[in-house]
Amino acid sequence: MAFHNTAGSEFDQVLVQNKQYVRVLVLNRPKQLNALSDRMISRLLELFLAYEEDPNVKLILLKGNGKAFSAGGDVAAVVHDIREGNWRLGANFFEKEFILNYIMATYRKPQVSILNGIVMGGGAGASLHGRFRIVTEKTVFAMPETALGLFPDVGSSYFLSRLPGFFGEYVGLTGTRLDGPEMLACGLATHFVPSTKLSLLEEELCKANLDDLLNIDKLFDKYAEQPVLKEKSAYRKLNIIEKCFACRTVEEILSALEKENAERNDDWISAAIESMKKASPTSLKIALRSIREGRLQGVGQCLVREYRMVCHVLKGEVSRDFIEGCRAILVDKDKKPKWKPSRLDLVSDNMVNHYFSKVNDEAWMDLKLPARSNLPASAMAKL
């Protein structure tokens, strides 16, 4: 079903369809590629909390209107607040978003996310923590934050660190785009369904016996296909990714990639090198440490730590790369950010450590996650 209502209220930005025991939630800012606004996040949080307590709701299906599921969080609004001297307003946005991510990751009912199009950044946070992640031939996934002077957040240090080998470091540092088959292969997605079959799947899902997860699994298996991984996919080169991205520092990773590239001259290696050289040096260093720490932490711990990190980014004491990245990529679109510090060797360990410390501000508090009754996260349940 197509939706064309793009008015400004929070109720219009998330459309709701009641179908027996299923609630279909549609992200509805198609002109903005369903970038998550503060209103959308508030509304999703309200709906998820209400549905968890409602015995008439057995499953939530989340999808996007238009050609994107969600291209990310509405960071332009956050940057505007920082420029006005209100970094705390930006912090409030991330606080709400991270709480939504946590609710999804620990949700007692199955969440089905239909990722038929672009899914990036905050869009990944609103989907990949759920139980079922359906991709199609139209899916394009990326965590492009290092190019914006940010770092992969929304709990991605949890789900990226759990990908095979060091594939998560590769995806998080380079911001590389993955298609549906690659997402399925690495475990970010649970099923691949051709887009032409989605309406039939949804129709059948709304009529199915939803008391048993096995029934849902069987239904997805009926529509799912095993897609072919493209010949040039980096996922076919996990051995090289392992060799390079297992290195201890960003400098060593780049050096290892350059050595491999000199020997092989593979497109994906040169693209990885180019992406990392264009990204914020500070972002690369904090992103690598974040993913590494995420391997040893639960989803809640990851979100609490990422909230500290994001508040430091917003305050801009060590680096103001986030404002500069948004200027270069989203506002002026000259794609020529002037990073400060400008080189990896100028980003010291002390500077990196600062992002992982408590924020020195009297009014600031660590992220307080709501108490949950089923703490084993459903996130990445198939990994």
N, C-alpha and C positions, 0 to 999 in steps of 0.2 A: 504494500500500500504506500502511495506517495503522499508526503505531507508538504504543504507549501506555506504554512503559517509561520512566519519568522518575526513576529512582533516581539517586543522587548521584555515582557514579563517573564518571571522565572517559570511560570506554569507553561508558557509557550516554548521555552527553551528546552524543556524536557516533556515530551508528549507521552501520555499514558494510555494504553489499551488494556482493558480488562477482558481476559479470555478464560472463562472457567477458572481453573486453578493456576493460571499463568498470568503474570503481569509483564506486558511488553513495554519497555521504556525506550523511547526514541530520542537520541540527542539531536536537537533541532536548531542548529545555527549553520545551515549548509553553506552560506556565503563565506563564513569564517572557517570552513572545513571542520565545523563542530568543535572548535577550540573551547576548552572548558572555562566558562566564566565563573565568577564567584557565585552568581545566582544558580547556575547549573549544579555546581558542587553542593551548595546548600540544599537544593531540591532533591538531588540524588541521595544525599545523606538522610534527609527526612523520610524519603520513600523506603529506602533499604531498612531503616530502623523500624518503621511502621510495619512493613511486610514480614519482618522476622517474627513479629508477635502475632501475626494474623493467620489463624489456622486455615483460612480459605485461600491462602497463597502458598503454593508448593514449589514454584520455580519462578525465577526472574530472567527474562530475556532482554538483553541490552544490545541496541544497534544504532546506527547513525543514519540520518537522512542525507541523501546526496552521495557524492563520490568518496566521502571519508567516514570512517567510524569516528575518529577524533584525531586531529593533527597535533594535539598537545594542550597544555594549559595556556590561558590567555596572558602570556608574560608581558605583552605590551602595556597592559593596565598596571601591572606590578612595577614596571620601569617608570611609568608616569608618576606613581606614588613616591618612588625613591627620589626622583628629580624634584618633587615637591617637598622633600625632606621627611617623608612619612614611610620609612622602611618597615615600620611595624605593621602598616596596613598590608604590605606584601607578605609579611610573616604570617598575618592572620589568614591570608589566602592559602598559603602552603600548609598551615596548621590544619585547616578544615579539609584540604585535599588529602593529606596524609592520614587523617582519621578515617576518611572514606576508604582509602586504600586498605587500612587495617580492618575495617568492618567487612570489606569484601573478602579479605584473606582468611578471616575467621568465621565466615558466614555459615549459619546452620542449614541453609537451604541452597540447592544448586543454582549457580549463576551461569547462564549461557551467554557468551559474548559473540556476536556475529561480526567478524572483522572483514567485511567485504569492501575493502578500499584502504585508505591511508590510516595507519595507526602509529602514532609517534608520541614520545614523551608522556605527558599526562594522560593521553588516550590509552597508552599501554598500562599505566597504573590503574585505570578504571576497568580494565578487562583481564589482564594476565594473572591477577591474583585470584580470579574466579575458577570454578571447577572445570567448566567446559569452554574451550577457545576454538571457535570455528573459523578457519581461513578459506579463501577461495583463490582463483587465478588472478583476481584483481587486488589482492592484499599487498600493501607495501608497508613494511615495518622499519622503524629506525629509532634510535635514541641519539639525536643529534646535538645534545646539550654542550659538548666540549667546543663546538663551533660557535656557540652563543656566549661563551664565558661562564657557563653554568657547569653542571656535572649530572650524569644520569641519576635522577632522584626517584620519587614516587615508589620507593621500595625496590628499585631495580638492582640495588646492590645485593638484594636477596635473590631475585630471580635470575639475574645475569650470572652471579657467582655459582649457580647450580647447573649451568649449561655444561655440556661435555667438555672435558679438557680445559683449555683457556679461551674457548670460543666467546665467553662473556666479556673478557678483557678486550678481545678483538672488536666485538660489536660496540662496547661502551666507549672505547677510546677513539675509534675511527668514525663512529656515527654511520657506519655502512648500512645500506638498505638491504633488507631481506625480503624475499617474496614468500608466498604461501607455502610452497613445497619446502623451502629452507626453514621456515618457522616450524613446520611439522617435524622435519628431520632432527632439529636440535632440541625439540621439546617445548618450545614457546607456545605452540598450538597443540591441541589434542586431536583435531580432525580436519581433514581437507574435504570440502564439499563444493562442487561446481556451483557458481552463482545462479545458474538457471534452475537449480534444484532447491534453492533456499526457501522459496515461498511454500513449496510442498512440504519441506521439512518442518517449517514453522507451523503450518496448518496441522500436521500430524502430531507435533509436539503438544499443541494446545488441546488435543483430544486424548492424549496418552495417559496411562496409569503412571502417575508421577510419585507413587509412594516408595518406589524402589529405584535406586540409581542404576541398577542393571538394566531396567526397562529403557531408561534414557540412553544408556550406552548402546544397547541393541538398536535403538531407533537411529542413532547417529551412524552406527556401523552400516545400516541399510542404505544410507545416502552417501556415506563417505567413500572416497577413492584414495588410492595410493599414487600420488602424483610423481612424475619423474623429476629428479633433481637436475637442473641444467648442468651441462658438461663443465662450464667454467665456474661453477659455484665454489666459493671459498670453503664451503663446508666439506667439500671433497678433499680439502688440503689440511685436514686437522693436524696432521703430523708436523707440517710447517708452522701452523699457528701455535701449536704446542711448543715448538722449539723457540719461537720468537717471543711469544706473549707470556711465557713462563719466566722470562727474565725479571730481575728484581726491580729495576728502575725503568722509567719511561725512556731515558737516554739509551739504556742497553737494549730495550725492545726495538727502538728505531734503528740502532746500529745493526742488530741481528736481521731486521727486515731488509736493510740496504745490502747487507752481505748476500742474503738469499736472492734479492732482485738482480744483483750482479751476475749470479750464477744461472738464474732461471728466466729472468725478464717476464714474469707473469703479470698480466694486467691488474689482477686483484691486489698483488703486493705493491705495485707502484701507486695504485689508488689509495691503499692504506697509508703509505708513506706521505703522499700528498695531503691527505685529510689531516693527518697528525701534525704536519708542518704548518698547516693553516690554522689549526685549533689554538685556543688559549693555553700557553704553557702551564699556567697555574691550574687551569681546569683539568688538564691531562694528569697532573701529579695527584690532585686530590681525588680524581675519579679512580685512578689505579688503586690507591690506598683504600678507597671506599669499597670497591668490589672485593679486594683481598680480605678486608675485615668482615664483609658480608658473608663470606664462606663459613665463618665460625659463629654466626649470629642468627637468631630467629627473626622472623619478619618484623615483629614489634621493635626489637633492638635496632634493626636496620633503619626503620622509620624514625626512631628517636634520634639516632646519630645523624641521619640525613637532615633532620630538622635543624639541628645545631649547625651543620655545614651550610645549609641554605640561608640561615639567619646571618652567618658571617659573610656570605656572598652579598646579601642585601645591604649589610652595613658598609661593606666596601673598605674595610680598614687596611687589609693587605693588598687587595687589588680591586679595581673598579671595572674589571673585564666584562662583567655581565651587562652593565649599561652600555659599554662600547660595542659589545657583540650584538646587542639588540639594535643599536643604532645602525651598524654596518649591514646586518642581515635583514632586519625587519622594517626599519624606518627609512633610512637613506638608500638602502639596498645597493650600496657600492661594493659590498662584499670585500672590503679592505679594512678590516679592524686593525687598530693599532694597540696591540696588547702591551700591558705594563704589569709585571716584567715581560720583556719581549722575547727572552730566550729561556730554555729549560734550565740552563746552568745558573741563571739568576734567581731561580725559585728554590730557596733553601729549605732544609728539613724543618727549621723553626717556623717558616711561613706556612708550610703544609700542616704542621702540628696545630697551628692556631685555629684552623678550620674544624678541628676535632675536639676543641676545648669548649667549656661552657662559655656562653656569651656574657661579657662583662657589662651588664646593664641592669640597674636596680629593678626595673619593671619587667625584666625578661624571665621566663620560666622554661624549663625543658618541656618537650611535648608530653602531654598527659593523655595516654591512650585509655579508652573506656575499658572497664572490666569485661571480660568475655568468658563464656562458660565452656567453650570448646577450643582451647588454645592451640592444639595442633593445627597449623594452618592448612587450609585446603589448597593454598597456592602451589602451583607446579606439582600437583598430586600425582602426575604420571611420571615424574622424573625419578 
